[in-house]
Amino acid sequence: MNKSMIGSWSAIILLLLFWMLSWWVSREPAMVLPATATNSISTEQQRVAGYSTTTALIQVSETLLNKPGGYMANDVLPPFSLLDNMPAWEFGVLEMSRDLALALRKDFSRSQSQSAENAFLKVAQPQLNIDHQSWMLPSAESEYRKAIEQFYMYRQALMDPKQNDSQFYARADNLRDWLKNVEKRLGSYSQRLSASVGQERLNTDLAGDAAARQSTTTPEKQWLKTSWWKLDDEFYEARGATWALLQYLRAIEVDFADVLERRNAMVSLQQIIRELEATQQPIWSPMVLNGSGFGVLANHSLVMANYISRANAALIDLSELLIQG
């Protein structure tokens, strides 16, 4: 066998190894079962308000860092730097986690607007907001691990009767404030996914208020279409966000059980969870397809947008139920 043949076979084997490694690290992690389902927490812990929600945030954050291939969004060397689906998925998970961490800091852990911030969450929340692509001095992973340590300390303090400064207030108004942020996040994903086929949209930015103003004028009609190169990124970001949200809502189901039962809203939350579970169905195609709405090929973005829109509509109804006494 001459040198050229050896070189060719070596290149083929190297490419095959790179492909197998890329496939392995691009697999989405399995759903993290709620601690209550795995019997890893006691009944006493379940009774502590905030324990399940904080545990879900810890588990999701740890999965983000410890899944096969580790955290990839800030990798600068190939083959990991050449992959974009998993980094987009990670960013979706991170965005939902950031929203929950902020809600913990400014709402769930505070009794009123004039109350002091929790010391642990005051440190953790900014650490979770470092640039997700930062790879040195400091790296994103190191800051996220520090945030997780603070969440652990906050959870431990919730269970300590002597630490009255650490609280979690399971109130309807706190839950509704977080859900309103989730609604906006899901609404954005739905719009971006729907733009995969391109459509002309009328400007409704100021609809409903004749006195409303905006900073600069915008056209009455706009043509919106997601770039072909960004289709899979938008899809996997939304898939990661819904993966994380599913687990947070399951934790909310435990911590806010009394609130939800009192307003006869538990079944509404469970329906939202079912809608979001549909977003995590296996993808049998080797790539994200972008057929037209009624074309020969499927359009995965439109299917994902449908599930998210249904979940978002149910979230809006749940928010309204929480207003009622």
HELIX and SHEET records of a PDB file:
HELIX    1   1 LYS A    3  VAL A   25  1                                  23    
HELIX    2   2 THR A   43  ARG A   47  1                                   5    
HELIX    3   3 TYR A   51  ASN A   66  1                                  16    
HELIX    4   4 PHE A   80  LEU A   82  5                                   3    
HELIX    5   5 ASN A   85  ALA A  103  1                                  19    
HELIX    6   6 LEU A  104  PHE A  108  3                                   5    
HELIX    7   7 ALA A  119  GLN A  127  1                                   9    
HELIX    8   8 ALA A  140  LEU A  158  1                                  19    
HELIX    9   9 ALA A  172  SER A  194  1                                  23    
HELIX   10  10 TRP A  228  LYS A  230  5                                   3    
HELIX   11  11 LEU A  231  ASP A  255  1                                  25    
HELIX   12  12 ALA A  257  ARG A  262  1                                   6    
HELIX   13  13 MET A  266  GLU A  277  1                                  12    
HELIX   14  14 ALA A  278  GLN A  280  5                                   3    
HELIX   15  15 HIS A  300  ILE A  323  1                                  24    
SHEET    1   A 2 GLN A 199  LEU A 202  0                                        
SHEET    2   A 2 LYS A 221  LEU A 224 -1                                        
END                                                                             
